[in-house]
């Protein structure tokens, strides 16, 4: 299939997770990470940072973390500055929240941890695009040690008390466990239209819209041909891809139909699954409440 790039202004919207205990998860995401609880409807809570909702949590009593399956590797909270990253790091230290690792990826600086259900989380800040290293036109990324002292030095001695994530915070990317790299690249690249940015050997690929370092990470670290999670698993229900307008959405829809990929559509909200059965929602310019309602009607 000839590659047609997705609109360059495409980005990640919100992420919807299943959790075992909603109150426990809300305490974690509000107190440790600084999300705001926007509203709670039944067993689902909507969290954000001042702009659109970024995270939906739905309680699934008895849900458990299941290893060796496809699904979420991590979702990534993009802070708007190095100072904001420092504030998040300081908050994690204050609350003695376990952290799994730190990294300098050259294009970004990142902190890694997990929520009470084992859902992976990255908190990061981007370096300015003009500082991203390139070699022969190819974007370069790595996993080097994070300059933790340098990050914390951003904190001012007389800084205002931390009040949570800044309003400009977004979900910068989603990193997925997939069954195979070739099938994932074909789906996210040839069909949805994301551009391949780089590969890490045979087991991981990174794709994006508009030259970003990655909107989606794809890996087989849970095992090649890993099965999808069982219905009682905690983790990813679906994530959303926001296109800038209906024309951009229609272009993707046309490629999905041409490829014969199964999907559902309700009032210009599209729900489908990748070859590893990860849930994806495509929409353009619709409010989160509207998208959620349409996805719920479609059984997502």
Buried (B, 14 or more C-beta within 10 A) or exposed (E): EEEBBBBBEBBBBBBBBBBBBBEBBBEBBBBBBBBBEBEEEEEBBBBBBEEBBBBBBBBBEEBBBBEEBBBBBBBBBBBBEBBBBBBBBBBBEEEEBEBEEBBBBBBBBBBBBBBBBBBBBBBBBBBEEEEBEEEEEEBBBEEEEBEBEEBBEBBEEEEEEBEBBBEEBBBBBBBBBBBBBEBBBBBBBBBBBBBBBBEBEEEBBBBBBBEBBBBBBBBBEBEEEBBBBEEEBBBBBBBBBBBBEBEBBEBBBEBBEEEEBEBBBBEBBBBBBBBBBBBBBBBBEBEBEBBBBBBEEBEB
